[in-house]
Amino acid sequence: MTSVVVTPDNKYIISGGASDYSIKVFDLHARKQVYHFQDAHKGWIKSLAVTSDSRFLVSGSGAGEVSIKMFDLETKQVVHHFSNVHTGK
């Protein structure tokens, strides 16, 4: 695990992985995992952030493919993918 964030509404705790490149979402009140974004990136997940309305999760990878992804936490879909960030391209 390389990054952890709590949603502003205190509903979820979200962790990002280094070895499996995945993101896991845990329900704080139920104390269990509720979703697993498998292979969220093609590299280590270095950072996580959640929008102030707790609707979107933003993740950044720093090894392998350097990218930023935005996920809709309600639909569990990738909303946007910024690739090749900070590579000079």
C-alpha positions in Angstrom: 0.0 0.0 0.0 1.4 3.4 -1.0 -1.5 5.8 -0.3 -4.6 6.1 1.8 -7.4 8.6 1.8 -10.7 9.1 3.6 -13.7 10.5 1.7 -14.9 13.9 3.0 -18.2 12.4 3.9 -16.4 9.9 6.1 -18.1 7.0 4.3 -15.1 5.3 2.7 -11.4 4.7 3.2 -9.5 4.1 0.0 -6.1 2.5 -0.4 -3.8 2.4 -3.4 -1.4 -0.5 -4.0 2.2 -0.7 -5.1 2.6 -4.3 -6.0 -0.8 -5.0 -7.6 -1.5 -1.6 -9.0 -5.1 -1.7 -7.6 -7.3 0.5 -5.6 -9.5 -0.8 -2.8 -12.6 0.9 -1.3 -13.6 0.1 2.3 -16.9 1.1 4.0 -15.9 2.7 7.3 -19.1 1.9 9.1 -19.5 -1.7 7.9 -15.7 -2.2 8.2 -15.4 -4.2 5.0 -14.1 -3.9 1.5 -16.9 -2.8 -0.9 -15.1 -2.4 -4.2 -11.8 -3.3 -5.9 -10.5 -1.4 -8.9 -8.2 -4.2 -10.2 -5.2 -3.0 -12.3 -6.3 0.6 -11.9 -2.9 1.7 -13.3 0.0 0.1 -15.1 2.4 1.2 -12.3 2.6 1.9 -8.6 -0.2 4.1 -7.3 1.6 7.0 -5.6 -1.3 9.3 -4.6 -5.0 9.4 -4.1 -7.4 12.3 -3.6 -11.2 12.6 -3.4 -13.3 15.6 -4.5 -15.0 17.6 -1.8 -18.4 16.2 -2.7 -17.0 12.6 -2.3 -18.1 11.7 -5.8 -14.8 11.3 -7.6 -11.6 9.6 -6.8 -8.4 10.8 -8.4 -5.3 8.6 -8.5 -1.8 9.1 -9.8 0.8 6.5 -10.7 4.5 7.1 -10.6 6.2 4.1 -12.0 5.6 2.2 -15.3 2.9 4.3 -17.0 2.9 7.7 -15.4 -0.7 8.8 -15.4 -3.6 10.3 -13.6 -7.1 8.7 -13.5 -10.4 10.0 -12.3 -13.0 7.4 -11.1 -16.7 8.0 -10.4 -17.2 6.3 -7.0 -20.9 5.8 -7.7 -20.7 4.1 -11.1 -17.2 2.6 -10.5 -16.1 3.8 -14.0 -13.1 5.7 -15.2 -14.2 9.2 -16.1 -11.0 10.5 -17.5 -7.4 9.2 -18.0 -4.5 11.6 -18.4 -1.5 9.6 -19.8 2.1 10.4 -20.1 2.0 13.2 -17.5 5.3 14.7 -16.4 7.3 12.8 -19.0 8.1 15.7 -21.2 5.8 14.5 -24.0 
